[in-house]
Amino acid sequence: MTIPELLQKRAALGEQARAVILTAQNEARGLKPEEVEKYDKMKVDIDGLTDLINRERSLSAATGELNPVEDKKTKDGKAQFESRMQQERARMESHRQLLAKPEYEDAFQTYLRFGKEDLTPDQSRVLYEARVASPLSDVTGAAGAYLIPQGFYTTLTDAMKWFGGMRASNATVIRTATGNALPFPTANDTGNTGELIAENTAATQASTEMAFGQVVLGAYKYSSKYVLVPIELLQDSYFDVGAFIAKKLGERIGRITNNHFTVGTGSSQPKGIVPAATAGVTGTTGQTLTVIYDDLINLIHSIDPAYRAGAQWMYNDATAAKIELLKDGNNRPLVNSSLVGIANEVSGGAIDQRKFLLGYEVVVNNDMAVMAANAKSILFGSTSSYFIREVMDIQLVRFQELYMNSGQVGFLAFYRADGNLIDAGTHPVKYYANSAT
């Protein structure tokens, strides 16, 4: 499908999803279970189309207009790439289904509580088959290491999302089966325009060549640092050992990765969105600890309009408190809230409340700098241009003997990821820096 066809299909799905919400609103009721299921399915399809559209646009920008021979090579290469991706997705889906089976969850919980020595032959077989079938079988061969089952993995991911703001933003998260270098091609031809020529007049060459480049994402290795758990706690049947370990290890990995995705240097660690962003506005003299309305407006307009659709603000909670106290000439707060969703029995009565500043959504990220002299305290722009690459799966290792002299068992989680802002040269994200004096 072409990009216009994809856009048309996405728009149609959006209208259908909106109709589900409007129907419930018009009837003054919550969503029915079947409506929730229908809406969620359409939302997944919309997100998938959005990802495909972005990839098609990136490919088009990188390749430009090719001659027939080059165009055929590009199409053949794209077809081979899509074929490989389909095979990889099928393999990963098959593996996810294997991890989601009750017998794997049962075997994994036995492993957590008592170690592999107490596994039955059937449980050992289930765990072994999952390791062999893993897309990452080449890096999961350590003795005593098992892949986290679907339910456990979801809990761990949720714990990671709880911290910071990078995953809560529109950052693009992609998962790959291996950690090989992943290049993102970029192209910048914004300095060139077409020309008007007379009949029988030769076209001229552009004065500036199209600039091509690439951003490469790797896979840095993170550990949760190990957790020591008393064997009494593990063996008490009433205790949800899976949720306990997921929470602790997930929090630790979540804290460090959010920090790196925000302010990482890019040297032996991911490059954070702040170091990758471009200077937008510097506070006027005296604004070392504050920001004024004019500078917020100027920061918005420092971003090209092409990047403002879906743009977001990002700052920490202390900065949020200061900005929420700002008012316009009619004494109205600049920050306002929007209720997203409908409270009903299916959702447990929860309503997603979002905050908006001057029409753009706010993301609170406490790894952003606190306002101070020269601090890069506020970001604005297309946060979806920041890519987080993670390598599946998260691995959990159980230390059966090392700490047994103290009656304890150790657990350790590993995670591989990288991140960077994909900037082709027109700077999709910019920052506000407080004044030096």
N, C-alpha and C positions, 0 to 999 in steps of 0.2 A: 504493500500500500504506500502511496505517496504521502508526504507530510500534510498537504491539505486534506486528504482523505482521513488521515489519522486524527487531525484536528476536528473534522466534522463528526467523526465517530465519538470522540471524547465529549464534544459539546452535546451530542444527543444523549449520551449516558448521563451527563450532568443534569440535563433537563428532566430525565426520568427520575433521577435520585431526588431532585428538588421537588418533583411532583409528589413523591411519597411523603415528604415532610409537610408540604402544604396541605395535603389531604387530611392528615392528622390534625394540623392546626385549625383548619376550617371546621372540623368536627369537634373541636375542643376536647381532644383526648390524646393519650399517649400512643406511641407506636405499638402495634400488635407484634407478637413474636415473629410472624411470617414477614411483616414489613421490615423489622430490624434485620432479619436474615437477607432479605432482598436488597435493602439499602447497603449493608456491609459488602455484599458481593459486588454491587455496582461500584462502590468506593474502591475496592481492590482492583477492578478492571480499569477504572479511571487512573489510579496511580500507576498501573502497568503501562497504559497508553502514554501517560506523561513521561515516564522513563524512556519509552521507545522513541517518542518525539524528540526528546533532548539528545538522545544518541544519534538519531538521524540528522538533526541539525548540526551536531558536532562533526559528524562524518562529512556532511556537505561543505561545511566551512573549511575543513582541513583539505579536502580534495579539490575544491573549486571546480571549474569547467575543464573537462579532460577531452582529448581527442578520442575518436572511436576506439583505437587500439588500447589506449590507457583506460578508457571507460570500461571496455570489456574485461581487462585485467582486474580493475577495481570491483566490478560486479562478481567476477569469479571468486576473487578473494573474499568478498563479503559473504557469498554463498557458502564457501568453505568454513568461514568463521561462524556463521549462523548454524551450520550443521554441527560443528564441534560444540557450540554452546548448547544446542538442543540435547546432544548426547550427555553433556556434563550435567545439565539440569535434570535429565531423567535419572542419571546415576545418583545425584544428590537427593532427589525426591524419594527414590527407592530406599536410600539409606536412612532418611528421616522417618519413613514409615517403619523401618526396622527398629529404630530407637524408640518409637512411640508404642510399641507392642507392650502389653501388660507383663509378659514374661521377662522382657528385658528390664523393665522398671523394678520388678520383684528381685531379679538377680542383682541389679545394681544396688538396691537398698541393702541386700544381704552383704554385698561386698563392703559397703560403707560401714555397717555395724560390726561385722565380724572378720573382715579380711577375706582374701581369696582362698585361704586354707579351708574355710567352712562352706565353700560353694559346693553344691551338688554337681554331679557330672553334667546334668542337663543345663544348669545355670552357667557352668564354665563354658559349655558349648555355645550358648546364646551370646555370652560376652565375646567369645573368640570370633564368632561369625560376624558380629558387628564391627570388630576391629578390622578384620580382613576385607569386609565390604566397604570400609570407609574410603571416601575420596582422598583422605589424608593418611592412607595406610602406611606410607613411607615415613611418617613422623609420629606414629602412634605405637611403636613397637616396644617401648620401654616396659620392663616387667612391672606388673601391678598397675598399669595405666589403662583406664577405660574411658570411652567416650560418654559424655553426659547424655542421658536419655531425653526425649523431647520435653516432657513435663518439667524436668529439672532444669534443662537448658533455658526454657522460657522464663522460669522464675529467676534464674541468674541474669538473664538479659534485662528483665524488668528492674532488678536491683541496680543494674548499671545505669539505666535510664533515669533513675530517681535523682541522681546527683548532677549538679551543674546545669548547663543549658544547651550544650552543643547538639545532643541528640533530640532535645525538645524543639530545636529550631528546625528550619527547612533543610538543614544540611543533607546532602545526598549520601546515603549509606549503601555501599555495595559489598557483596560477599563473594569471595572467590574460593575455589577448592584448593588452590596452591598459593604459595607466597612469592612466586616469581615476580620480577619487576613488571609493573603495569603502567605503560606509557599512555598519556592522554595528549593527543595532538591538538595544537592550537593554531589559529590563523588570524591575522589582523590585516584587513584591507580597508579599514575605515578612513585612511588618508587619501584614498583615490575616489574619483567620481567619473561618471561617463562623460561623453562629449557630444556636441552638436556639430555635424559635418555636412558639407554641401554634396550635391550629387557628383559622382565620379571622383570623389576626394578620398585619398587614402587615410585610414585611421592611424592615429599616433600611439606610441607606446607610453604607458603610464610613467610619470616621472619618479614614482616611488614603487619599488618592488613589493609584492605581497610578502608580509613577514610570517614565516612559519616557525613554530617552536613546539615544545612538548613539556609536560610536567609528568614526572615519573613517581608513582607510589610504590613503596616497598612493603615490608611487613616486619615491624619491630616486635620483639618478643617481650611480653609483660608477664609478671607473676604476681599473685595475690599476697606473697609471703605466706608462710604456712600457718595454719590454725591448729592448736593443740586442744583436743577434746577428751575429757575423761571417759574411760570405757564404760563407766556406770551410766553416763548420759547417753552414750550410743546404744546401750543394750536395753534401756527402758523403752518398752514398746509404745508407750503413750506419747513419746516425744517425736516430733516431726524432724528427724535428723536432716532430711533433704532440704527443707526450707531453711533450717538454721544455718547449714553450711553455705547454701546459695546466698543467703543474705550477707553473711560475713565476707565471703570471698568476692561477691559481686560488688559490695560497697568499696572494697579496697581497690579493685581494678577500675571501678567507675570513677573514683576520685582522681587517680593518676592520669587516666586517659582523657578525661574531660579537661584537666589542666593542660595537657600537651596539645589537645585539639584547639585550645583557646590561646595559649601563650607559648607553646613549644617553639624552640629555636630553629628547628629544621636540621640541626647538627646532631647526629646520632639519636634523633627522636623526631616525631612528626613536626611539621611546621604549622603552628597555630594560626588561627584566622586573624589574630591581631597583628603579629609580625608580617603576615602576608598581605594585609590590607594596606591601602594607600592613604596618605594624608589628605583629609578633606577640609577640615576647619580647625584653626587654632583659636582658643578662647581669647576674647578681648582682655586687655590689661585689667587685673583685679579678679579674674575668674579662675583662680587657682583651685578653689574648692566648690565651684558652682558652674552652672551653664545658664545662658539667657535664651529667650525665645528666638531672637534673631539668629543666633548661632545654630539652633536646631533647624530652622528653615534653610539656612545656607548649607547645612550638611546634607539635607534632602536633595537640594538642587546641585550639589557637587557630584551626584551620581547621574549618569546618563539616563534619560527617560526609558531607554530600552531595558534597564535593569530594575526599574522601580515597581513593576508589576510583581506582587508577592514579596516585596522587600520587607525587611524586619529591622527593628532596633535591637541592640543587645547591650546590656550593662548590668552591674551587680545590684544587689538589693539596697545598699546604702545610697547609691546613685538614684535608684528608683524612688526612694523616699523623697529625695530633693526635687526630682522632676515632677512627682505627683503633687507637690505643693505649688508648682507654677500655675498661674491663672492668666487668662486673656484679659482684654480690656473691659469685658463685661463680668469679670470676677468668676468665670467658669474655668474649671480645671482643664488643663491641656490633655491630660490622660483620662480616657473614659473606658468603660467596660462593655463587653458584648457577651451575651449569653448564647452559647452554641449548643444545640441539641435540645432534647425534650426530656423532662423528668418523668419517668414512668417506672412501673414495676420491673420491667426487663432490665433497665439500667440501674436499678437500685435507688432511684430518685436522684442520681447524680446529674449535675449540669456542668458542662465545661465553660468556665468563665475566663475569658481572655481580656487582656488590657491592650488598648490602642493609644498611640501617641501621634497626633496629627494625621490620623487615618491609617497608620501602619502598626502592625502587631508588635508587641514588646516581648522579648525573651529575657528573662532574668538569669544571669550566669555569674555566680559568685567568684569565678576565677578571673573575671574582668577586673582591671585595676580600680582601686578606690580613688576617688577624685583627689588629686594633689598636683603640685607644680609639675608641668610637662607630662602628666599621666595621660595615656591613651585610654580614656575612661568610657567612651561611647562608640559603638559601631553602628553603621547603617548601610544597608544594601542588600544585594541578592545573596542571602546565606546559602541558597541551594547550589551556589557555585563552589562551596566548600565540600570536598569529597572525603568521606571516611571510608577507607578500604579495610575490611576485616577478613581474616582467613578462618573459615570454619574448620573444625569445631573447637569449642572450648574444651580443654582437657583437665580432668581431675585426677590427682595422684594420691594414694593412701599410703602413709608410712606405717607399716604394721609393727615393726620391731624396734625402730630407732629410739622411741620414747617410752617403751613398755616398762622400763625399770621404774618409771614414775606413774605407771598405770594410765598412760595417755596414748592417743593415736593422733598422728599428724595428717593434715589434709592441705593440698596445695593446688591452685588452679593456674593454668597457663592460658594466655590470650595473645594473638598476633594481630597487629593493626598498624595503619599509617593514615595520615591525613594531610591535605594541602588545599589551598585555594587555587582553582583553575582559572587563571587570568590570562586572556589572550592579548592583553595590552590596553584594554579600555576600562579596567579597574571597577569590577562589580561591587566591591565592598570598600568603604572608606571610614576613617576614624576621626573623632573629635578629640583633640588634645587640649587639656587645660592650659591656661596661660602660665608662663614661667614666673611671672610676678603679679 
